[in-house]
Amino acid sequence: MLDAEVMRVSVREANESLESLPNIGTECAAVLRRVGIATAADLRSMGSVEAALRIRRALGADAVCRNRMAALEGAIRSVRWHRIPKPERDRLWTELERRSPSGSR
């Protein structure tokens, strides 16, 4: 790719809205923005577990269920959450639970 093409792609990806991602509707996007995740690039660079931790810190443990955790990961991968194999969804949930403060579960 030419340098100008790379820059156009980079700028487009940096400005990609959360709502353009699979699994992310207006409500979920609003929650993400509330915790400081404003763009798709922000979510991708942070990762699903860290995003879920931020949501839990701001809104409580009940704000992130297994489906929302999988939805965040699916958004990052650009797939519907149910396409992520169950063992991978379980691994992400276990990581979230392990990293969550004991008072927020």
KEKE-3310 file (N, C-alpha, C; in steps of 0.2 Angstrom, whole numbers, plus 5000, padded with zeros to 4 digits):
npx = (5004:5002:5009:5000:4988:4989:4988:4975:4967:4971:4967:4953:4950:4954:4944:4932:4916:4909:4896:4897:4902:4900:4888:4887:4876:4867:4864:4875:4886:4884:4887:4900:4906:4904:4913:4925:4929:4929:4929:4930:4943:4949:4942:4947:4961:4962:4956:4944:4943:4948:4940:4928:4931:4932:4919:4913:4919:4913:4899:4895:4896:4885:4883:4891:4888:4890:4886:4888:4901:4906:4901:4908:4921:4918:4915:4927:4934:4926:4915:4899:4894:4891:4898:4910:4920:4914:4924:4933:4925:4922:4935:4938:4928:4932:4945:4940:4933:4943:4952:4943:4939:4936:4925:4917:4910)
npy = (4994:5011:5025:5036:5029:5021:5030:5035:5024:5022:5034:5032:5021:5025:5034:5026:5023:5017:5011:5005:4993:4975:4969:4980:4991:5007:5008:5001:5007:5020:5017:5012:5024:5032:5027:5031:5026:5029:5027:5014:5010:5014:5004:4992:4993:4993:4981:4968:4963:4973:4983:4978:4978:4992:4996:4988:4994:5007:5005:4994:4977:4969:4976:4970:4955:4938:4938:4951:4952:4943:4950:4962:4956:4950:4962:4968:4958:4959:4950:4942:4939:4926:4918:4916:4904:4893:4889:4899:4911:4907:4907:4921:4926:4920:4927:4940:4939:4935:4946:4956:4967:4959:4965:4969:4959)
npz = (5000:4997:5005:5007:5006:5017:5027:5025:5028:5041:5048:5045:5053:5065:5068:5068:5073:5088:5087:5074:5075:5077:5088:5096:5101:5103:5117:5123:5117:5123:5136:5135:5131:5142:5151:5146:5134:5118:5104:5091:5089:5102:5110:5104:5106:5120:5124:5128:5141:5149:5146:5151:5164:5167:5165:5175:5187:5186:5185:5193:5197:5191:5179:5169:5161:5156:5143:5138:5140:5131:5120:5119:5116:5104:5096:5095:5088:5076:5074:5077:5094:5098:5089:5094:5101:5114:5124:5123:5126:5140:5145:5144:5153:5165:5166:5168:5180:5189:5189:5193:5207:5223:5229:5219:5212)
capx = (5000:5006:5009:4994:4983:4989:4986:4968:4965:4973:4962:4946:4950:4954:4937:4927:4912:4907:4890:4898:4905:4895:4886:4887:4871:4867:4865:4881:4890:4884:4890:4907:4908:4904:4919:4931:4930:4925:4930:4932:4950:4950:4940:4952:4968:4961:4954:4937:4943:4949:4934:4923:4933:4930:4912:4911:4921:4909:4892:4894:4897:4880:4883:4894:4886:4894:4884:4891:4908:4907:4899:4914:4926:4915:4916:4934:4935:4921:4910:4894:4897:4890:4903:4916:4919:4912:4930:4936:4921:4923:4942:4937:4924:4937:4950:4937:4932:4950:4954:4938:4940:4931:4919:4913:4907)
capy = (5000:5018:5029:5040:5024:5018:5035:5036:5018:5023:5039:5030:5016:5029:5038:5022:5023:5010:5008:5002:4987:4970:4968:4987:4996:5013:5008:4998:5012:5025:5014:5013:5031:5034:5024:5033:5022:5034:5024:5007:5010:5013:4997:4987:4994:4991:4974:4967:4962:4979:4987:4976:4980:4999:4996:4986:4999:5013:5004:4989:4970:4967:4979:4965:4948:4934:4940:4958:4951:4940:4955:4966:4953:4950:4968:4968:4953:4960:4945:4941:4936:4919:4915:4915:4897:4894:4889:4906:4915:4905:4910:4928:4927:4918:4932:4946:4937:4935:4953:4960:4967:4955:4968:4971:4953)
capz = (5000:4997:5012:5008:5007:5024:5032:5025:5032:5049:5050:5045:5058:5072:5069:5067:5079:5092:5084:5068:5077:5078:5095:5100:5100:5106:5124:5125:5115:5128:5142:5134:5131:5149:5155:5143:5128:5113:5097:5090:5090:5109:5112:5102:5110:5127:5125:5131:5148:5152:5145:5155:5171:5168:5166:5182:5191:5185:5186:5197:5194:5187:5172:5164:5162:5151:5136:5137:5140:5124:5115:5118:5112:5097:5093:5094:5082:5071:5073:5082:5100:5098:5085:5098:5104:5121:5128:5123:5131:5147:5147:5145:5159:5170:5167:5171:5187:5192:5189:5197:5214:5226:5231:5213:5209)
cpx = (5004:5005:5002:4988:4983:4987:4978:4965:4965:4968:4955:4945:4950:4947:4931:4922:4910:4901:4891:4901:4899:4894:4885:4882:4872:4868:4872:4887:4890:4888:4898:4910:4909:4910:4925:4933:4926:4925:4931:4939:4952:4948:4945:4959:4968:4960:4947:4938:4944:4943:4929:4925:4931:4923:4910:4913:4916:4902:4890:4895:4891:4879:4887:4892:4891:4892:4888:4898:4910:4905:4905:4920:4924:4916:4923:4936:4931:4917:4905:4896:4896:4894:4910:4915:4918:4919:4933:4932:4922:4930:4942:4934:4929:4942:4946:4935:4938:4952:4949:4940:4934:4925:4914:4910:4900)
cpy = (5006:5021:5033:5035:5022:5024:5036:5030:5019:5028:5036:5025:5020:5032:5033:5022:5016:5007:5004:4995:4982:4970:4975:4991:5002:5013:5006:5004:5018:5023:5015:5020:5034:5032:5026:5030:5025:5031:5017:5006:5010:5007:4992:4987:4992:4984:4973:4966:4969:4984:4985:4978:4987:4999:4994:4991:5005:5011:4998:4982:4968:4970:4975:4958:4945:4936:4946:4957:4948:4946:4960:4963:4952:4956:4969:4964:4954:4954:4945:4937:4929:4915:4913:4908:4898:4893:4896:4911:4913:4908:4917:4930:4926:4924:4938:4945:4937:4942:4958:4961:4963:4958:4970:4965:4951)
cpz = (5000:5003:5013:5009:5014:5028:5031:5029:5039:5051:5050:5051:5065:5073:5069:5074:5082:5089:5078:5069:5078:5086:5099:5097:5103:5113:5126:5123:5120:5134:5141:5134:5138:5153:5151:5136:5122:5106:5097:5092:5098:5112:5110:5105:5117:5128:5129:5138:5152:5152:5150:5163:5172:5169:5173:5187:5192:5187:5190:5193:5189:5180:5167:5165:5156:5144:5134:5136:5133:5118:5114:5114:5105:5093:5091:5088:5076:5069:5079:5088:5100:5093:5088:5101:5111:5126:5129:5127:5138:5149:5148:5152:5165:5172:5170:5178:5191:5193:5193:5204:5218:5228:5225:5210:5212)
residu = (MET:LEU:ASP:ALA:GLU:VAL:MET:ARG:VAL:SER:VAL:ARG:GLU:ALA:ASN:GLU:SER:LEU:GLU:SER:LEU:PRO:ASN:ILE:GLY:THR:GLU:CYS:ALA:ALA:VAL:LEU:ARG:ARG:VAL:GLY:ILE:ALA:THR:ALA:ALA:ASP:LEU:ARG:SER:MET:GLY:SER:VAL:GLU:ALA:ALA:LEU:ARG:ILE:ARG:ARG:ALA:LEU:GLY:ALA:ASP:ALA:VAL:CYS:ARG:ASN:ARG:MET:ALA:ALA:LEU:GLU:GLY:ALA:ILE:ARG:SER:VAL:ARG:TRP:HIS:ARG:ILE:PRO:LYS:PRO:GLU:ARG:ASP:ARG:LEU:TRP:THR:GLU:LEU:GLU:ARG:ARG:SER:PRO:SER:GLY:SER:ARG)
# end
